Amino acid sequence: MQRAYAPYSNFPVGAAALTDSGQIISGCNVENASYGVGLCAECSLVSELFRTGGGKLVAFSCVDGDGNTLMPCGRCRQLLYEHRAPGMLLETVSGIKSMDQVLPDAFGPEHLEK
């Protein structure tokens, strides 16, 4: 979160995850004067996942500028779901939960026709 670009909201966000290969990746929010064009920390984390070779997310945490745990929004939960390993764990404001607990009955790539 220390590298976040948040001049409009003054709300830096940082995200970190462990991958199935044992790698730790991170991301931060990057705002834009056109507010809807900003990137969430989760988005930059998934970009980093692919930039560094891909894989699946095993564990995830997101914090604000004071280090307080943040819950990913619905859009970001969907993004994390798409790139999760089975049993992926998230640190939430109410403790550690599985992806299935925070996004029950999710729709993902497995539901699309091949």
Secondary structure per residue as TSV (DSSP state, phi and psi in degrees):
chain	resnum	aa	ss	phi	psi
A	1	M	-	360.0	-17.8
A	2	Q	T	-69.4	-18.8
A	3	R	T	-102.0	5.0
A	4	A	-	-62.5	149.6
A	5	Y	B	-109.8	96.9
A	6	A	-	-133.0	55.4
A	7	P	T	-72.7	-16.0
A	8	Y	T	-95.4	-43.8
A	9	S	T	-92.8	-21.3
A	10	N	-	53.9	36.0
A	11	F	-	-127.6	80.3
A	12	P	-	-69.9	141.2
A	13	V	E	-130.4	137.5
A	14	G	E	-125.2	147.3
A	15	A	E	-133.4	146.5
A	16	A	E	-141.6	149.7
A	17	A	E	-147.3	154.2
A	18	L	E	-102.5	135.2
A	19	T	E	-99.7	167.7
A	20	D	T	-66.9	-12.1
A	21	S	T	-95.2	1.6
A	22	G	S	90.8	1.4
A	23	Q	-	-79.5	143.8
A	24	I	E	-104.2	125.7
A	25	I	E	-119.2	161.5
A	26	S	E	-142.8	168.0
A	27	G	E	-158.0	166.1
A	28	C	E	-146.2	160.1
A	29	N	-	-74.6	146.7
A	30	V	B	-132.9	105.4
A	31	E	-	-82.4	170.1
A	32	N	-	-145.2	148.8
A	33	A	S	-57.4	-28.8
A	34	S	S	-90.3	93.4
A	35	Y	G	-47.7	-41.0
A	36	G	G	-67.8	-9.1
A	37	V	G	-95.0	-4.1
A	38	G	-	-64.0	158.3
A	39	L	B	-111.4	134.1
A	40	C	-	-73.4	159.7
A	41	A	H	-59.8	-36.7
A	42	E	H	-63.8	-38.4
A	43	C	H	-63.7	-44.3
A	44	S	H	-70.1	-29.6
A	45	L	H	-65.9	-44.7
A	46	V	H	-65.7	-36.7
A	47	S	H	-61.1	-42.0
A	48	E	H	-64.5	-36.6
A	49	L	H	-55.5	-47.9
A	50	F	H	-77.4	-33.0
A	51	R	H	-62.1	-31.6
A	52	T	T	-100.1	13.5
A	53	G	T	117.6	-2.2
A	54	G	-	85.3	-161.0
A	55	G	-	116.5	-169.2
A	56	K	-	-122.8	150.0
A	57	L	E	-84.9	130.0
A	58	V	E	-101.3	-40.2
A	59	A	E	-146.1	146.6
A	60	F	E	-143.2	144.1
A	61	S	E	-144.7	145.9
A	62	C	E	-136.2	134.5
A	63	V	E	-135.3	157.8
A	64	D	E	-88.8	-175.0
A	65	G	T	-63.0	-17.7
A	66	D	T	-99.3	2.8
A	67	G	S	85.4	9.5
A	68	N	-	-78.6	137.8
A	69	T	B	-62.2	136.1
A	70	L	-	-117.2	147.8
A	71	M	-	-93.7	128.2
A	72	P	-	-61.0	144.8
A	73	C	-	-70.2	173.5
A	74	G	H	-58.2	-43.3
A	75	R	H	-60.0	-44.4
A	76	C	H	-72.9	-31.5
A	77	R	H	-62.0	-40.3
A	78	Q	H	-64.1	-42.2
A	79	L	H	-61.6	-45.4
A	80	L	H	-64.8	-40.0
A	81	Y	H	-57.3	-43.5
A	82	E	H	-60.6	-30.2
A	83	H	T	-115.3	19.9
A	84	R	E	-84.5	154.9
A	85	A	E	-88.6	156.0
A	86	P	E	-54.4	133.4
A	87	G	E	79.4	12.5
A	88	M	E	-49.2	137.6
A	89	L	E	-108.6	142.1
A	90	L	E	-121.4	137.8
A	91	E	E	-81.0	122.0
A	92	T	E	-119.6	172.0
A	93	V	T	-66.0	-15.5
A	94	S	T	-115.6	25.1
A	95	G	E	109.4	-178.7
A	96	I	E	-80.6	130.7
A	97	K	E	-135.1	159.2
A	98	S	E	-81.0	161.4
A	99	M	H	-60.1	-37.9
A	100	D	H	-63.8	-30.3
A	101	Q	H	-73.0	-35.9
A	102	V	H	-90.6	-13.7
A	103	L	S	-140.7	69.0
A	104	P	T	-67.3	149.8
A	105	D	T	55.3	38.1
A	106	A	-	-66.9	154.3
A	107	F	-	-105.0	132.3
A	108	G	-	-147.6	-170.9
A	109	P	G	-57.7	-29.4
A	110	E	G	-66.8	-14.3
A	111	H	G	-93.1	-6.6
A	112	L	S	-88.4	144.8
A	113	E	-	-69.5	141.9
A	114	K	-	-82.5	360.0
